[in-house]
Amino acid sequence: MINLSLKKNEMPLQDPKERINNFDEVSLGYSLEQAIDEAKRCLACKHKPCVKGCPVEIDIPRFIQKITQGEIEEAYQIIGESSSLPSVCGRVCPQETQCEELCVRAIKGESVAIGRLERFVADYHHNNKHLLIEHVQSNNHKIAVVGSGPSGISCAYDLAQLGYKVTMFEALHIPGGVLVYGIPEFRLPKEIVRTEIKTLQDLGVEIETNVIIGKTLSIEDLFEDGFEAVFIGTGAGLPKFMNIPGEMLNGVYSANEFLTRVNLMKAYHQSSATPIQMAKRVAVIGGGNVAVDAARCAKRLGAEEVSIVYRRSMKELPARLEEIEHAEEEGIIFKLLTNPVQIIGDEKGYVQSIECVQMELGEPDSSGRRRPLIKKDSNFIIEVESVIMAIGTTPNPLITSTTKGLDTNSSGCIITKDDSGKTSREMVFAGGDVVTGAATVILAMGAGRKSAHAIDMKIRSLNQK
């Protein structure tokens, strides 16, 4: 029987007063009863508009119908036909602007909670099923995947299922890329990432950590070692700065460094090799998910007042609505239509305050958002002791600067010939943030899948000659 409720089942959450004192996951997940009740809101539309909004094209109505029948493992297998990271995507994917945005139920009420159901199914599988993965017979072709983030995982997963011997190279000491260094524990528990990585290894994918391609080994070295194709999925980990006075003061962090130290090096533990002593007043510059993540981490590290400083209004804020709501519940202050012009230090070289200007919105710019314009004579001071810059990232140039014939654009992103990820270098493919610039996990995964199948087609065609 269809559930005609116009609203989603609420997601159980940690109390805001409790969660600002820990790094445990905020969203607690549906119970089996809640998941079945929510699944019954799905109309099982024959034309499946939600699937069109999914970058990896999960058969959403089909897996949801399995939930209504209590066949949760079957639902997981359906998701697994398209996605290598269901536990991750169910937590961090912006469903509200993708699959859920196209849900028919959203015309008169709220969409079906597709993301929450995906998370439930994946978690249920990992908690209740321990199925042995059958190894696909090897086709004796070796592929190298550079980077173990979302695009690399997705590419390796699909290639392994096609019988390729895949070796993944990761520069850090732990695989997972941005999933382990960029997204906080309270949004994405690292045990979830380890479980997904284990699934990849069970498929036969070998992972070599502490290998920096472009320094430890080159792309040419990989080909000389017998790899027939290389996929580059190294993301965009080089932080951007505003180039304003004071950015070199003590107490100024890039969000990339700050989140890496918190997420990967556990800087919130005093026993950490690189503990962070958080200031009482913190300003985070930027308005995306990274800015919100950094602000919420700063709060958990003991900052009394944390402000997100963003030059547009709340309507243009690019972070997910759910994360903004959680941040507001936790006491994060949003200083909107505000932009820093300099960071002011004391005589010892430590941050003392930031000078800002008030903004107003003009006509839309190339991004489709209204252009922020400076209000004349609107300068004012915000007293802070720490500043976190979260205004975006670009790809690290190490690989492109050490690989002959690999074309990049003015932003340092690798240029691909089409959505298959083919680059200017023969048998080198690329996908995810290293091509698009900083984007979402699910878009990177979609790119990895497309490159995997393009690599397969290319190798098959070469073998037929």
Secondary structure, DSSP 8 states (H G I E B T S, - for coil): -----SS-----B--HHHHTT--S-SB----HHHHHHHHTT----TT-HHHHT-TT---HHHHHHHHHTT-HHHHHHHHHTT-S-HHHHHHHS-GGGTTGGG-GGGGGS----HHHHHHHHHHHHHHH-----------S-EEEEE--SHHHHHHHHHHHHTT-EEEEE-SSSSS-THHHHTS-TTTS-HHHHHHHHHHHHHTT-EEE-S--BTTTB-HHHHHHTT-SEEEE-----EE-----TTTTSBTEEEHHHHHHHHHTS-TTSTTSSS-----SEEEEE--SHHHHHHHHHHHHTT-SEEEEE-SS-GGG--S-HHHHHHHHHTT-EEE-SEEEEEEEE-TTSBEEEEEEEEEEEEEE-TTSSEEEEE-TT--EEEE-SEEEE-S-EE--THHHHTSTT--B-TTS-B--SSTT-B-SSTTEEE-THHHHSS--HHHHHHHHHHHHHHHHHHHHHHHH-
